[in-house]
């Protein structure tokens, strides 16, 4: 489990003991496969283009933001392996919440905070081409 900010951790498969150790209050799961334990929210995000829908990413970002504003933190953003989707979505959230000027800067920051990262460049390309334009148009 990797601490990215005071509010956000990322991980792949984890245990209830690990959740307790880090005092995780809310768990968001990124996969179209079932989780091994109860999660608070689940979003069908896959690596690459595939079946991803930009609207799901927007709902996910709004969901993360809602939990952080409600102080349900620290929260965990997790996927099966914890090396691609969860760090990428964490970077996207940091960009969405205006903590970084660009998505690339947010990705670089998350990469420095996480020792277990192997980004999927198809997923990043999907986000840059399909999700970020929606975010930018909403902010205009």
N, C-alpha and C positions, 0 to 999 in steps of 0.2 A: 504494500500500500504506500503510495507516494503523496506527501503533503505538497500541494501546489500553492495554495494560499491559506490564510487562516480559516476560510470558509469551505474550501474544496480539497478533497482528496481524490485520487484516481486509483483504480485497481482492476485487475482481472478477477478471477475466482478468489473468493476470500472466505473467511470463517466468521461465525458469530463472535468468537473470542477476539478476533482481530478488530471487528466492528466495535466491541466494547472497549478494547484497549485504546482506540483512538477516539472514543466517545462520539461515534458517528450517530447522528440523530435522524438522518434521512438518506435513503438509498435510491439512486436513479440507475436503471439498468438499460444498456444500449444493445439490443439484440432482438432478432426475430425467433430465437430459441428460448426455451424456458430456463429460468434461473434455478439454481440449486437450493435457494432458500427464498423466503418472502422478501420482496422489494416493495418500496412505496410507489414507484412509478416505473413503467417500462415503455420504451420507444423502439419500434422496429427499424433500427439503423444498421446497415451492413457496410462493410468496407467496399469502397469503389462506387460505381454508379448504380448498377443493378436495379433493385426495387426502391431505392431511396426516393422520397418525395420532399421537395423543399418545404412544404407546409408542415411536415412533421418536425423538421429542424426548428422552424419558428416556434411551434408549440413547445418543443423541448427547451429552447432558450427562455421562453416566457415562464415555463415551469421552474427552471433553475432559479430565475430571478425572483419569482414568487416565494420560493422556499428561503432564499437568502434574506429577503426583506422581512420575512416572518420569523427570522432568527432560528430556523430549523437547521442549524449548523453546529459542527461541521457536517457537510453532506458528502456523500460518496457518489462519484460518477464512475460506473463500472461497466465493463464489457467482458467477453469471454477470456481474452488474453491480457487485457489491460495495457497493451503496448501501442495501439493504433487509434481505435475509436474514442476511448475515454480521454486520452490526452488531446486529441484533435478537437473534440467537442468542448473540452475545458478551455482550450485556446480560443475557440469560436465564441464561447461565453465571455471570456475576458475582453475580446474585441467588441462584442455586442454591448457589454456594459461600460464601454468607453474607458477601460483601464489601459488599453493600448490603442495607438493611432491606426495601426494596420493589423490585419490577421497574421501576416508574416512575422511581425514583431511579437505577437502573442504566442505563435508557434515556437519561436526561438526561446522565449522565456520559459514555456512549459518544458521544452527540450532540456534546458539547463537544470530545471527542478526535478526532472524524472530520470532515474538511471535506467529504467526499462522502457525504452521508446523505440518503435520501429514504424514510422509513419507510412500510411498507405497513400501514395500520391494520386491515385484515382479518386479516393475520397476527398482529398484536399482540392483536387481539380473540380470535382462536383460542387463542393462548397463555394469555391471562388467563382464558378460560372453560374450556379443556380441559386445559392442561398444568399451570398453577400449582396448581389444586386437587389434582392428583395429587401434586405435590411437597409441598404442605402436609400432605396426609394421611399421606404417608410419614414426615414429621418429627414427627408427633404420637405 
